[in-house]
């Protein structure tokens, strides 16, 4: 399970290789009830320059925490 970190989280590569536990907290684009209630641990392997969010999750990681149709969600994360 992997992710790319947005500019605010990336901090010149300081989080590359770090693992975060991520959980969906709610909708961001109008899809009702996108969250599955589960969390997933991802490893940051890349930067996502200009991403409007903190992390861009791999499809496999995203599908664990949210419905794929949601596309964009609010999430919490911790190391």
N, CA, C and O atoms as a printed pandas DataFrame, in Angstrom:
     atom_number atom_name residue_name chain_id  residue_number  x_coord  y_coord  z_coord
0              1         N          UNK        A               1    0.852   -1.174    0.000
1              2        CA          UNK        A               1    0.000    0.000    0.000
2              3         C          UNK        A               1    0.899    1.239    0.000
3              4         O          UNK        A               1    1.730    1.415    0.891
4              5         N          UNK        A               2    0.722    2.079   -0.994
5              6        CA          UNK        A               2    1.600    3.232   -1.161
6              7         C          UNK        A               2    0.797    4.522   -1.331
7              8         O          UNK        A               2   -0.410    4.509   -1.573
8              9         N          UNK        A               3    1.522    5.637   -1.193
9             10        CA          UNK        A               3    0.923    6.956   -1.366
10            11         C          UNK        A               3    1.978    7.945   -1.830
11            12         O          UNK        A               3    3.177    7.736   -1.643
12            13         N          UNK        A               4    1.507    9.026   -2.439
13            14        CA          UNK        A               4    2.354   10.158   -2.773
14            15         C          UNK        A               4    1.935   11.299   -1.851
15            16         O          UNK        A               4    0.745   11.511   -1.620
16            17         N          UNK        A               5    2.904   12.025   -1.331
17            18        CA          UNK        A               5    2.629   13.112   -0.391
18            19         C          UNK        A               5    2.483   14.439   -1.123
19            20         O          UNK        A               5    3.271   14.762   -2.013
20            21         N          UNK        A               6    1.468   15.201   -0.738
21            22        CA          UNK        A               6    1.282   16.543   -1.264
22            23         C          UNK        A               6    2.370   17.463   -0.728
23            24         O          UNK        A               6    3.094   17.111    0.204
24            25         N          UNK        A               7    2.477   18.638   -1.324
25            26        CA          UNK        A               7    3.553   19.581   -0.983
26            27         C          UNK        A               7    3.639   19.890    0.510
27            28         O          UNK        A               7    4.738   19.959    1.060
28            29         N          UNK        A               8    2.504   20.075    1.170
29            30        CA          UNK        A               8    2.508   20.446    2.592
30            31         C          UNK        A               8    3.082   19.346    3.480
31            32         O          UNK        A               8    3.676   19.628    4.520
32            33         N          UNK        A               9    2.907   18.112    3.073
33            34        CA          UNK        A               9    3.394   16.983    3.864
34            35         C          UNK        A               9    4.802   16.552    3.451
35            36         O          UNK        A               9    5.562   16.051    4.279
36            37         N          UNK        A              10    5.150   16.742    2.192
37            38        CA          UNK        A              10    6.397   16.246    1.612
38            39         C          UNK        A              10    7.645   16.767    2.320
39            40         O          UNK        A              10    8.565   16.004    2.614
40            41         N          UNK        A              11    7.670   18.061    2.588
41            42        CA          UNK        A              11    8.782   18.710    3.306
42            43         C          UNK        A              11   10.160   18.302    2.776
43            44         O          UNK        A              11   10.993   17.766    3.507
44            45         N          UNK        A              12   10.374   18.570    1.489
45            46        CA          UNK        A              12   11.650   18.278    0.825
46            47         C          UNK        A              12   12.080   16.818    0.953
47            48         O          UNK        A              12   13.268   16.518    1.065
48            49         N          UNK        A              13   11.104   15.920    0.935
49            50        CA          UNK        A              13   11.399   14.489    0.975
50            51         C          UNK        A              13   11.547   13.893    2.353
51            52         O          UNK        A              13   11.885   12.716    2.481
52            53         N          UNK        A              14   11.303   14.676    3.393
53            54        CA          UNK        A              14   11.482   14.187    4.762
54            55         C          UNK        A              14   10.564   13.009    5.091
55            56         O          UNK        A              14   10.899   12.197    5.952
56            57         N          UNK        A              15    9.418   12.902    4.426
57            58        CA          UNK        A              15    8.489   11.807    4.726
58            59         C          UNK        A              15    8.614   10.627    3.754
59            60         O          UNK        A              15    7.900    9.634    3.886
60            61         N          UNK        A              16    9.510   10.739    2.792
61            62        CA          UNK        A              16    9.679    9.639    1.845
62            63         C          UNK        A              16   10.143    8.386    2.598
63            64         O          UNK        A              16   11.117    8.428    3.351
64            65         N          UNK        A              17    9.442    7.288    2.387
65            66        CA          UNK        A              17    9.748    6.043    3.073
66            67         C          UNK        A              17    9.039    5.868    4.403
67            68         O          UNK        A              17    9.082    4.788    4.992
68            69         N          UNK        A              18    8.389    6.914    4.878
69            70        CA          UNK        A              18    7.661    6.842    6.159
70            71         C          UNK        A              18    6.295    6.203    5.953
71            72         O          UNK        A              18    5.714    6.281    4.870
72            73         N          UNK        A              19    5.793    5.570    7.007
73            74        CA          UNK        A              19    4.475    4.934    6.959
74            75         C          UNK        A              19    3.472    5.755    7.762
75            76         O          UNK        A              19    3.794    6.310    8.813
76            77         N          UNK        A              20    2.260    5.815    7.245
77            78        CA          UNK        A              20    1.164    6.539    7.884
78            79         C          UNK        A              20   -0.069    5.660    7.904
79            80         O          UNK        A              20   -0.329    4.927    6.949
80            81         N          UNK        A              21   -0.830    5.727    8.983
81            82        CA          UNK        A              21   -2.124    5.070    9.047
82            83         C          UNK        A              21   -3.161    6.114    8.646
83            84         O          UNK        A              21   -3.219    7.198    9.227
84            85         N          UNK        A              22   -3.974    5.780    7.654
85            86        CA          UNK        A              22   -4.906    6.725    7.047
86            87         C          UNK        A              22   -6.332    6.208    7.204
87            88         O          UNK        A              22   -6.599    5.014    7.068
88            89         N          UNK        A              23   -7.251    7.150    7.498
89            90        CA          UNK        A              23   -8.661    6.792    7.640
90            91         C          UNK        A              23   -9.524    7.880    7.004
91            92         O          UNK        A              23   -9.265    9.072    7.169
92            93         N          UNK        A              24  -10.533    7.457    6.287
93            94        CA          UNK        A              24  -11.500    8.380    5.681
94            95         C          UNK        A              24  -12.335    9.010    6.790
95            96         O          UNK        A              24  -12.775    8.322    7.712
96            97         N          UNK        A              25  -12.553   10.338    6.697
97            98        CA          UNK        A              25  -13.376   11.030    7.694
98            99         C          UNK        A              25  -14.649   11.624    7.120
99           100         O          UNK        A              25  -15.494   12.114    7.869
100          101         N          UNK        A              26  -14.802   11.588    5.796
101          102        CA          UNK        A              26  -16.035   12.111    5.218
102          103         C          UNK        A              26  -15.900   12.514    3.767
103          104         O          UNK        A              26  -14.811   12.474    3.195
104          105         N          UNK        A              27  -17.026   12.905    3.174
105          106        CA          UNK        A              27  -17.052   13.271    1.765
106          107         C          UNK        A              27  -16.396   14.615    1.498
107          108         O          UNK        A              27  -16.325   15.485    2.366
108          109         N          UNK        A              28  -15.923   14.754    0.272
109          110        CA          UNK        A              28  -15.333   16.024   -0.125
110          111         C          UNK        A              28  -15.908   16.522   -1.450
111          112         O          UNK        A              28  -15.743   17.690   -1.804
112          113         N          UNK        A              29  -16.578   15.638   -2.173
113          114        CA          UNK        A              29  -17.097   16.056   -3.469
114          115         C          UNK        A              29  -18.561   15.692   -3.682
115          116         O          UNK        A              29  -18.999   15.542   -4.823
116          117         N          UNK        A              30  -19.317   15.549   -2.609
117          118        CA          UNK        A              30  -20.749   15.317   -2.732
118          119         C          UNK        A              30  -21.194   13.869   -2.758
119          120         O          UNK        A              30  -22.396   13.606   -2.740
120          121         N          UNK        A              31  -20.266   12.915   -2.801
121          122        CA          UNK        A              31  -20.660   11.503   -2.749
122          123         C          UNK        A              31  -21.046   11.193   -1.299
123          124         O          UNK        A              31  -20.205   11.301   -0.407
124          125         N          UNK        A              32  -22.293   10.813   -1.050
125          126        CA          UNK        A              32  -22.709   10.569    0.329
126          127         C          UNK        A              32  -22.107    9.299    0.920
127          128         O          UNK        A              32  -22.029    8.270    0.249
128          129         N          UNK        A              33  -21.695    9.376    2.146
129          130        CA          UNK        A              33  -21.184    8.240    2.912
130          131         C          UNK        A              33  -20.093    7.447    2.183
131          132         O          UNK        A              33  -20.271    6.255    1.930
132          133         N          UNK        A              34  -18.969    8.087    1.842
133          134        CA          UNK        A              34  -17.930    7.380    1.088
134          135         C          UNK        A              34  -17.063    6.445    1.938
135          136         O          UNK        A              34  -16.412    5.550    1.398
136          137         N          UNK        A              35  -17.049    6.641    3.245
137          138        CA          UNK        A              35  -16.106    5.917    4.107
138          139         C          UNK        A              35  -16.547    4.490    4.413
139          140         O          UNK        A              35  -17.737    4.209    4.559
140          141         N          UNK        A              36  -15.561    3.592    4.508
141          142        CA          UNK        A              36  -15.833    2.196    4.861
142          143         C          UNK        A              36  -15.713    1.953    6.361
143          144         O          UNK        A              36  -16.168    0.923    6.859
144          145         N          UNK        A              37  -15.106    2.888    7.083
145          146        CA          UNK        A              37  -14.887    2.715    8.514
146          147         C          UNK        A              37  -13.566    2.028    8.831
147          148         O          UNK        A              37  -13.205    1.879    9.998
148          149         N          UNK        A              38  -12.846    1.611    7.798
149          150        CA          UNK        A              38  -11.564    0.938    7.996
150          151         C          UNK        A              38  -10.421    1.934    7.868
151          152         O          UNK        A              38  -10.607    3.052    7.387
152          153         N          UNK        A              39   -9.236    1.517    8.304
153          154        CA          UNK        A              39   -8.031    2.316    8.108
154          155         C          UNK        A              39   -7.030    1.456    7.350
155          156         O          UNK        A              39   -7.182    0.238    7.262
156          157         N          UNK        A              40   -6.004    2.103    6.804
157          158        CA          UNK        A              40   -4.972    1.392    6.050
158          159         C          UNK        A              40   -3.626    2.058    6.327
159          160         O          UNK        A              40   -3.555    3.275    6.502
160          161         N          UNK        A              41   -2.576    1.269    6.364
161          162        CA          UNK        A              41   -1.229    1.817    6.522
162          163         C          UNK        A              41   -0.572    1.876    5.160
163          164         O          UNK        A              41   -0.501    0.878    4.443
164          165         N          UNK        A              42   -0.085    3.076    4.808
165          166        CA          UNK        A              42    0.560    3.288    3.518
166          167         C          UNK        A              42    1.980    3.793    3.720
167          168         O          UNK        A              42    2.299    4.407    4.738
168          169         N          UNK        A              43    2.820    3.525    2.741
169          170        CA          UNK        A              43    4.193    4.017    2.744
170          171         C          UNK        A              43    4.295    5.112    1.687
171          172         O          UNK        A              43    3.896    4.914    0.540
172          173         N          UNK        A              44    4.832    6.268    2.079
173          174        CA          UNK        A              44    5.020    7.370    1.132
174          175         C          UNK        A              44    6.228    7.044    0.255
175          176         O          UNK        A              44    7.340    6.856    0.748
176          177         N          UNK        A              45    5.988    6.983   -1.047
177          178        CA          UNK        A              45    7.053    6.615   -1.979
178          179         C          UNK        A              45    7.345    7.689   -3.016
179          180         O          UNK        A              45    8.266    7.540   -3.819
180          181         N          UNK        A              46    6.563    8.780   -3.009
181          182        CA          UNK        A              46    6.726    9.805   -4.032
182          183         C          UNK        A              46    6.097   11.102   -3.561
183          184         O          UNK        A              46    5.378   11.146   -2.562
184          185         N          UNK        A              47    6.388   12.161   -4.312
185          186        CA          UNK        A              47    5.780   13.465   -4.081
186          187         C          UNK        A              47    4.661   13.659   -5.095
187          188         O          UNK        A              47    4.743   13.159   -6.217
188          189         N          UNK        A              48    3.633   14.369   -4.712
189          190        CA          UNK        A              48    2.529   14.705   -5.600
190          191         C          UNK        A              48    2.490   16.236   -5.708
191          192         O          UNK        A              48    1.682   16.881   -5.040
192          193         N          UNK        A              49    3.355   16.815   -6.544
193          194        CA          UNK        A              49    3.423   18.279   -6.645
194          195         C          UNK        A              49    2.094   18.879   -7.074
195          196         O          UNK        A              49    1.471   18.427   -8.035
196          197         N          UNK        A              50    1.679   19.887   -6.359
197          198        CA          UNK        A              50    0.450   20.586   -6.694
198          199         C          UNK        A              50   -0.822   19.864   -6.303
199          200         O          UNK        A              50   -1.915   20.349   -6.597
200          201         N          UNK        A              51   -0.713   18.715   -5.646
201          202        CA          UNK        A              51   -1.924   18.004   -5.207
202          203         C          UNK        A              51   -2.685   18.875   -4.212
203          204         O          UNK        A              51   -2.081   19.492   -3.334
204          205         N          UNK        A              52   -4.010   18.926   -4.348
205          206        CA          UNK        A              52   -4.798   19.748   -3.434
206          207         C          UNK        A              52   -5.008   19.089   -2.075
207          208         O          UNK        A              52   -5.667   19.659   -1.205
208          209         N          UNK        A              53   -4.456   17.898   -1.887
209          210        CA          UNK        A              53   -4.645   17.191   -0.621
210          211         C          UNK        A              53   -3.306   16.802   -0.017
211          212         O          UNK        A              53   -2.252   17.042   -0.606
212          213         N          UNK        A              54   -3.360   16.207    1.148
213          214        CA          UNK        A              54   -2.131   15.802    1.832
214          215         C          UNK        A              54   -1.516   14.568    1.214
215          216         O          UNK        A              54   -0.293   14.455    1.133
216          217         N          UNK        A              55   -2.368   13.619    0.768
217          218        CA          UNK        A              55   -1.865   12.380    0.181
218          219         C          UNK        A              55   -2.718   11.934   -0.986
219          220         O          UNK        A              55   -3.929   12.153   -1.018
220          221         N          UNK        A              56   -2.062   11.305   -1.940
221          222        CA          UNK        A              56   -2.730   10.658   -3.056
222          223         C          UNK        A              56   -2.465    9.173   -2.878
223          224         O          UNK        A              56   -1.338    8.713   -3.066
224          225         N          UNK        A              57   -3.492    8.425   -2.519
225          226        CA          UNK        A              57   -3.336    7.001   -2.211
226          227         C          UNK        A              57   -3.381    6.148   -3.475
227          228         O          UNK        A              57   -4.019    6.510   -4.463
228          229         N          UNK        A              58   -2.692    5.014   -3.424
229          230        CA          UNK        A              58   -2.821    4.038   -4.506
230          231         C          UNK        A              58   -4.266    3.552   -4.528
231          232         O          UNK        A              58   -4.971    3.636   -3.523
232          233         N          UNK        A              59   -4.700    3.046   -5.668
233          234        CA          UNK        A              59   -6.080    2.578   -5.813
234          235         C          UNK        A              59   -6.408    1.517   -4.758
235          236         O          UNK        A              59   -7.483    1.549   -4.159
236          237         N          UNK        A              60   -5.491    0.588   -4.532
237          238        CA          UNK        A              60   -5.717   -0.480   -3.569
238          239         C          UNK        A              60   -5.919    0.061   -2.152
239          240         O          UNK        A              60   -6.793   -0.408   -1.423
240          241         N          UNK        A              61   -5.118    1.037   -1.772
241          242        CA          UNK        A              61   -5.238    1.638   -0.440
242          243         C          UNK        A              61   -6.539    2.426   -0.313
243          244         O          UNK        A              61   -7.228    2.337    0.703
244          245         N          UNK        A              62   -6.873    3.197   -1.346
245          246        CA          UNK        A              62   -8.089    4.005   -1.319
246          247         C          UNK        A              62   -9.329    3.128   -1.170
247          248         O          UNK        A              62  -10.234    3.451   -0.400
248          249         N          UNK        A              63   -9.368    2.015   -1.907
249          250        CA          UNK        A              63  -10.542    1.140   -1.876
250          251         C          UNK        A              63  -10.777    0.503   -0.508
251          252         O          UNK        A              63  -11.892    0.071   -0.216
252          253         N          UNK        A              64   -9.764    0.440    0.318
253          254        CA          UNK        A              64   -9.933   -0.105    1.674
254          255         C          UNK        A              64  -10.670    0.891    2.575
255          256         O          UNK        A              64  -11.489    0.493    3.403
256          257         N          UNK        A              65  -10.377    2.180    2.413
257          258        CA          UNK        A              65  -10.956    3.170    3.324
258          259         C          UNK        A              65  -12.175    3.901    2.780
259          260         O          UNK        A              65  -12.918    4.520    3.542
260          261         N          UNK        A              66  -12.391    3.835    1.447
261          262        CA          UNK        A              66  -13.508    4.584    0.855
262          263         C          UNK        A              66  -14.016    3.925   -0.421
263          264         O          UNK        A              66  -13.323    3.126   -1.050
264          265         N          UNK        A              67  -15.236    4.279   -0.782
265          266        CA          UNK        A              67  -15.812    3.803   -2.034
266          267         C          UNK        A              67  -15.041    4.434   -3.196
267          268         O          UNK        A              67  -14.831    5.647   -3.195
268          269         N          UNK        A              68  -14.619    3.655   -4.173
269          270        CA          UNK        A              68  -13.861    4.200   -5.302
270          271         C          UNK        A              68  -14.569    5.337   -6.034
271          272         O          UNK        A              68  -13.911    6.244   -6.544
272          273         N          UNK        A              69  -15.893    5.301   -6.092
273          274        CA          UNK        A              69  -16.648    6.340   -6.785
274          275         C          UNK        A              69  -16.463    7.716   -6.134
275          276         O          UNK        A              69  -16.685    8.737   -6.785
276          277         N          UNK        A              70  -16.059    7.755   -4.862
277          278        CA          UNK        A              70  -15.872    9.026   -4.157
278          279         C          UNK        A              70  -14.747    9.851   -4.771
279          280         O          UNK        A              70  -14.851   11.076   -4.843
280          281         N          UNK        A              71  -13.682    9.204   -5.211
281          282        CA          UNK        A              71  -12.580    9.907   -5.852
282          283         C          UNK        A              71  -11.738   10.743   -4.914
283          284         O          UNK        A              71  -10.529   10.533   -4.813
284          285         N          UNK        A              72  -12.353   11.684   -4.230
285          286        CA          UNK        A              72  -11.654   12.566   -3.281
286          287         C          UNK        A              72  -12.411   12.521   -1.961
287          288         O          UNK        A              72  -13.639   12.613   -1.932
288          289         N          UNK        A              73  -11.667   12.377   -0.871
289          290        CA          UNK        A              73  -12.276   12.304    0.457
290          291         C          UNK        A              73  -11.486   13.148    1.457
291          292         O          UNK        A              73  -10.349   13.541    1.194
292          293         N          UNK        A              74  -12.093   13.412    2.582
293          294        CA          UNK        A              74  -11.353   13.971    3.709
294          295         C          UNK        A              74  -10.789   12.801    4.488
295          296         O          UNK        A              74  -11.439   11.764    4.625
296          297         N          UNK        A              75   -9.570   12.967    5.001
297          298        CA          UNK        A              75   -8.967   11.879    5.750
298          299         C          UNK        A              75   -8.093   12.395    6.872
299          300         O          UNK        A              75   -7.600   13.523    6.842
300          301         N          UNK        A              76   -7.915   11.537    7.865
301          302        CA          UNK        A              76   -6.965   11.769    8.946
302          303         C          UNK        A              76   -5.812   10.809    8.740
303          304         O          UNK        A              76   -5.979    9.729    8.173
304          305         N          UNK        A              77   -4.651   11.210    9.201
305          306        CA          UNK        A              77   -3.497   10.330    9.098
306          307         C          UNK        A              77   -2.595   10.531   10.302
307          308         O          UNK        A              77   -2.564   11.606   10.901
308          309         N          UNK        A              78   -1.867    9.486   10.645
309          310        CA          UNK        A              78   -0.909    9.583   11.749
310          311         C          UNK        A              78    0.251    8.638   11.461
311          312         O          UNK        A              78    0.104    7.630   10.770
312          313         N          UNK        A              79    1.406    8.995   12.013
313          314        CA          UNK        A              79    2.587    8.156   11.821
314          315         C          UNK        A              79    2.519    6.945   12.698
315          316         O          UNK        A              79    3.429    6.116   12.676
